[in-house]
Amino acid sequence: MRFETERIRLRKMTAEDAAIYHKWRNDPDVMKTTAPLLDVYRMEETEEFVQQVILGSPSSKCYLMIEKQSEKPIGVISLIHIDYKNRNAECILDIGEKAAWGKGYGTEAMKLLLDYGFLEMNLHRISLRVFSFNSRAIKLYEKLGFQQEGRSREAIFRDGAWHDIIHMAILQRDYVEERKAGDRRRQGL
């Protein structure tokens, strides 16, 4: 299983990564599109969160996205709520370094995570939640084959207004089929 592209690699998150995660977690611009609650956290709170929620959960896998050229961490991508019996999981993508926004790193990381989830873990379904005002993320997820399955109306209050949370998912068979079709297109068949 590969955990890298030409530009990024994924590595398991460790307790030492709490400092970089703390920086991103306290940046409202970064968290605005992904965190239901915006707040300012003390370092101790972030260390506890990383230890208990990110590293301590048997039902999650969390990876730091590293830009290979600079060796700099740029974000976090995770599978959470992994249900091994029903072969389901939820994914989360946070690009914490604003200089890395809009450069396609999210697409690359999601493809690596979907390959791992579907082709190695043999998951049947991967879902996610996205805020309705995050049009860039919605476009990315749709491009990868995620389909909208529903919405929680006016479930998030941000910038003085109510917004929906959109529920999206992709099935293993659809992902594998689209991946094969993409390979055939690249080969000119």
Number of C-alpha atoms within 10 A of each C-alpha: 8 10 16 17 15 9 14 24 20 23 16 14 20 14 12 10 14 21 14 15 21 20 15 21 22 17 16 13 13 18 18 16 17 18 15 14 11 15 12 12 13 10 15 11 13 18 20 15 15 22 15 11 14 21 18 13 15 11 15 18 18 21 21 25 29 21 20 15 9 9 11 13 21 23 24 23 24 22 22 22 15 20 14 13 7 10 16 21 22 18 22 16 21 20 23 22 16 13 9 14 13 11 9 11 20 24 17 17 28 19 17 20 21 22 20 16 22 20 15 10 12 14 21 19 21 22 20 20 19 20 24 20 14 14 12 9 18 20 11 15 21 14 11 17 16 21 16 17 11 13 16 14 12 13 14 17 12 15 8 6 8 13 17 17 21 20 18 21 20 21 17 20 12 14 21 15 11 14 16 12 13 12 12 11 10 9 8 7 7
